[in-house]
Amino acid sequence: MNLCFLTGKIISEINFKFVLNSKNISIVYFKIELNNKSIVEVKAHNELADYCYSKLKKNDIIAIQGYLSNEIEIIIKELII
């Protein structure tokens, strides 16, 4: 597993999905713009997804710790606001 640390501004709406019969019951995904103007899609699962959906909004600045998945997106493991 790889590890990455990113800081950026949320530039999209925060999308929430609720999935039945799955290991990950809730999923949230959104895009952030990094300091070098790169755009990255990030995703969080379960309790962290619930927290992101209820507390974060577009244009918030966040720092995340996560890893790069096979679908070329960052899976959030820890969120630093």
GUGULUM-559496 format. One record per atom (N, C-alpha, C, CB): z, y, x. Coordinates in steps of 0.1 Angstrom, whole numbers, plus 5000, padded with zeros to 4 digits. Glycine has a CB too. Layout:
// residues N
ZYX;...
//
This chain:
// residues 81
500049885009;500050005000;500050125009;501250004990;499350225005;499250355012;500250455006;497850415013;500550555013;501550655008;500950795010;502850645015;501050885000;500551015001;501451114995;499151024995;501451235000;502251344995;501351464992;503351395006;501351514980;500451614976;501151734969;499351554967;500651854971;501151964964;499952034958;501952064973;500052074945;498952144938;499352194925;497852044937;498352254918;498552314905;497852224895;497952464905;498452204884;497952124873;496852214867;498952084862;495552154866;494452234861;493852174848;493352244871;494452064843;493952004831;495051984821;493151874834;494751954809;495751924799;496351784803;495151914785;497651764800;498251644803;498051544792;499851664805;497351434795;496951334785;497951224785;495551284787;498351184773;499351074771;498750964763;500651134765;499050844768;498550724761;499750624759;497450654768;499850564747;500850464745;500150334743;501750504732;500550234751;499850104751;500849994748;499250084765;500449914738;501249804734;500749674742;501149774719;501649584743;501349454750;500849474764;500349374742;501549564771;501149584785;502449604793;500249714786;502349584806;503449604815;503849754815;503149564830;502849844815;503049984815;502850034801;502050064825;503950064794;503950104780;503350244778;505350094774;503750334786;503250474784;502550514797;504350574780;501450584796;500650634807;500250784805;499350544809;500450864815;500050994815;499051024826;501251094815;498051104824;497151134835;496651284834;495951044836;496451344845;496051484846;495451514859;497151584842;494751624861;494151664873;494951784880;492651704871;495051774893;495651884901;494651934911;496951834908;494752064914;493952124924;494852154936;493252264919;494452094948;495152114960;494852244966;494851994970;495652284977;495452404984;494052424990;496452424995;493352314993;492052324999;490952324988;491852215009;491352344976;490452344964;489952204960;489252434967;490452094966;490051964961;490751934948;490451854972;490051854940;490651814927;490851664927;489651854915;492151634923;492551494923;493151454910;493651474935;492751334905;493351284892;494651204896;492351204884;495651234889;496951164891;497351094878;498051264896;498150994880;498550914868;500050864870;497650784866;500750864859;502150814860;502450714849;503250934859;503350624851;503650524841;505150534836;503350384846;505350474824;506650454817;507550574817;507350344825;508750574823;509650684822;509150804829;511050644828;508550794840;507950904847;506850974839;507350864861;506050894831;505050944822;505651024811;504150824817;506750974805;507451044795;507951174800;508550964789;508451184812;509051304818;507851404820;509751274831;506751354826;505651444828;505151504815;504551374836;504951424805;504451474792;505351574786;504151354783;506651554787;507551644780;507951774788;508851574777;507851774801;508251884810;507151964816;509251834820;506051904819;504951974827;503952034817;504351874836;503252134822;502152194815;501152244824;502752314806;499952284819;498852334827;499352454835;497652364818;498852464847;499152574857;500552564863;499152704849;501352454861;502552434869;502152394883;503452324862;502952434892;502852384906;503752264908;503152504916;503252154913;504052034915;503851974929;503751934904;504751904934;504651814946;504851674941;505551864957;504051584946;504151444942;504151354954;503051404932;504851244953;504751134962;504151014955;506151094969;503150954960;502450844953;501650764963;501650894942;500650694957;499750614964;498350614958;500250464966;497350584966;495950584961;495650444955;495050614973;495150444943;494850314936;493450274938;495150324921;493050164934;491650114935;490650194927;491549964931;491150264917;490250354908;490150494914;490750354894;490450514926;490450644933;491250754925;488950694935;492450724922;493350814916;494750794923;493450794901;495550894922;496850884928;497850844917;497351024934;498650734920;499650694911;500950754916;499750534911;501650834907;502850904910;504050804911;503151014900;504750814922;506050734923;507250824922;506050654936;507050954927;508151044926;507551184924;509051044939;508251264916;507751394912;508751504917;507451414897;508351604924;509151714929;508651844923;509251724945;509451904915;509052024907;509552144914;509552024893;
//
